[in-house]
């Protein structure tokens, strides 16, 4: 991810108003559509309803979750401070901030099954005035959307929920922590031991990697897994999971005009759309039974102020 405050937009003077109203690719990908549901059957008694993903990697246990989350909070606050100095941090009463926080509040209660520690996270959602088509959720539930992704793609609420669920899933499955664990494992048992004790070069390695949480790139398996879990989170929150298809078509169209940072490590558009369609029978019953949002919002309208230098 490039500097999130580059190409900043002055969101304090923005004239926008809102309307109110994964899977790790292995041979079993083809099984995830759920043959029984596709045939009109019901889940077996006691079976979990929703998407299926592999167990979390044990490599994440090589790194302290508390340390990773502390590092994430520190970087997140620094980013917000930089954005605020550029007048590119949207205030709480900005229509799009209200929109993002409303959607997040519908999804967060459904995250606990995926990571029990999420109950104790201090979730935050902010909007950065940048032209980038990007969004992320750092360890510990620190979420940021960039104005560009809402404005350029003209996302509806269901599509926003798909992105938010996807990014939340990276934090819930501790993909950043797993990536750090993989790196440490390759350095050998001695350095891993020093990390666990907080000593030596391993400890320095953790500090170095903790300082790069904003620029970590996840592998395609992690991205596919986040797609599926995000699909379920959105459905349980009352947002139409079929929006995943329209979302990634919009992403592909934007990427054809100029490279989209968010897609740099993601599966190709046709592949991810195929996977989403394959899993819709798993999540549509969840969506149909879910309480639906009592408020609907729209994408930004009007022309934002010119970026400040």
C-alpha positions, -999 to 999 in steps of 0.1 A, spaced: 0 0 0 13 34 -9 13 63 15 -24 64 26 -23 102 30 -9 109 -5 -33 126 -29 -52 137 1 -86 153 -2 -98 180 22 -128 161 36 -136 190 60 -146 211 30 -159 183 9 -194 190 -4 -205 153 -3 -238 143 12 -251 108 18 -286 97 11 -303 80 41 -327 55 35 -101 -172 6 -103 -199 7 -68 -215 5 -68 -229 -30 -66 -266 -27 -84 -295 -44 -115 -289 -22 -123 -254 -36 -149 -270 -59 -167 -285 -29 -174 -252 -12 -206 -245 -31 -224 -271 -9 -239 -298 -31 -268 -304 -6 -278 -267 -6 -275 -264 -44 -298 -294 -47 -323 -278 -25 -314 -298 6 -308 -286 42 -275 -287 62 -270 -318 82 -281 -317 119 -253 -301 139 -234 -289 108 -222 -253 107 -241 -231 83 -220 -208 62 -187 -209 43 -160 -235 49 -123 -225 52 -92 -244 65 -81 -240 102 -59 -210 109 -22 -214 105 -3 -225 137 26 -203 126 8 -172 139 14 -186 174 51 -178 171 43 -141 175 25 -124 203 -10 -112 193 -8 -85 219 25 -71 204 11 -72 169 -21 -54 180 -1 -28 199 21 -21 169 -10 -19 147 -27 6 170 4 28 170 7 29 132 -30 35 128 -29 65 152 1 78 134 -17 75 101 -47 93 115 -25 121 128 -8 126 94 -42 126 77 -55 151 102 -26 175 96 -35 174 59 -72 180 67 -78 146 51 -93 129 81 -131 130 78 -149 142 110 -174 119 128 -204 137 113 -192 133 77 -221 114 59 -197 87 47 -182 82 81 -217 77 95 -223 52 67 -191 32 73 -197 31 111 -233 21 107 -223 -8 85 -195 -19 107 -218 -20 137 -240 -45 119 -210 -68 110 -189 -67 142 -212 -89 163 -208 -117 137 -170 -116 139 -167 -132 173 -172 -167 160 -142 -163 138 -120 -149 165 -132 -148 202 -107 -121 210 -125 -97 187 -150 -91 215 -122 -73 233 -109 -53 204 -113 -15 203 -128 -14 169 -123 19 150 -136 30 116 -122 61 98 -123 77 64 -92 91 48 -93 117 21 -72 99 -5 -79 92 -41 -66 56 -37 -91 28 -43 -83 10 -11 -94 0 24 -79 -21 52 -85 -35 86 -53 -38 108 -49 -63 137 -71 -54 166 -100 -41 144 -85 -8 131 -104 0 99 -98 27 73 -115 33 40 -101 57 15 -125 82 -2 -114 70 -36 -129 36 -32 -163 50 -23 -163 78 -49 -147 61 -79 -166 29 -77 -199 45 -65 -204 16 -41 -238 8 -27 -241 -4 10 -241 -41 1 -208 -36 -18 -193 -16 11 -203 -44 34 -185 -69 12 -153 -49 13 -156 -43 50 -162 -79 57 -133 -89 36 -109 -65 54 -122 -75 88 -115 -111 79 -78 -105 75 -77 -92 111 -99 -120 124 -78 -147 108 -47 -129 119 -31 -130 85 -5 -103 94 5 -123 125 7 -155 104 29 -137 79 53 -126 107 53 -161 120 63 -175 86 91 -151 83 104 -159 118 102 -196 112 125 -192 82 151 -175 103 156 -207 124 147 -220 158 173 -198 176 157 -166 164 122 -179 170 132 -187 206 146 -152 210 113 -137 198 94 -157 224 117 -144 251 117 -109 237 155 -110 232 181 -107 206 178 -104 168 144 -121 168 130 -94 190 144 -68 166 128 -87 137 94 -85 153 99 -47 159 109 -42 123 79 -62 109 56 -45 133 66 -12 118 54 -25 84 18 -35 91 5 -8 68 25 -22 38 21 -59 43 8 -78 13 -12 -109 18 -10 -140 -4 -37 -151 -27 -48 -178 -4 -54 -153 24 -72 -130 0 -95 -158 -11 -102 -169 25 -110 -133 33 -134 -131 4 -154 -161 17 -155 -151 54 -164 -115 43 -192 -129 22 -207 -146 53 -202 -116 76 -220 -93 52 -249 -118 48 -253 -123 86 -253 -85 89 -283 -82 65 -264 -72 34 -269 -89 1 -239 -112 -6 -247 -112 -43 -232 -77 -42 -198 -95 -42 -202 -101 -79 -211 -65 -88 -183 -53 -65 -155 -72 -81 -168 -64 -116 -165 -27 -107 -130 -34 -93 -120 -51 -125 -133 -22 -146 -114 3 -125 -82 -18 -127 -84 -19 -165 -82 19 -164 -53 21 -139 -37 -4 -115 -58 -7 -82 -36 -12 -52 -62 -34 -35 -60 -59 -63 -22 -63 -64 -21 -96 -46 -57 -107 -51 -70 -135 -73 -81 -125 -108 -115 -110 -112 -130 -141 -130 -116 -165 -104 -129 -146 -74 -163 -140 -90 -165 -177 -97 -156 -186 -61 -182 -161 -48 -209 -175 -70 -200 -210 -60 -205 -201 -23 -237 -180 -26 -259 -211 -18 -240 -213 15 -248 -177 26 -280 -167 9 -302 -185 36 -282 -165 62 -290 -133 44 -327 -141 39 -331 -148 76 -310 -118 88 -325 -86 101 -321 -60 73 -306 -25 79 -332 1 88 -310 28 71 -296 29 36 -269 53 24 -256 63 -9 -221 69 -24 -205 103 -22 -221 130 -44 -208 164 -55 -172 173 -62 -147 171 -33 -123 200 -27 -89 199 -44 -62 179 -26 -41 200 -3 -3 200 -8 
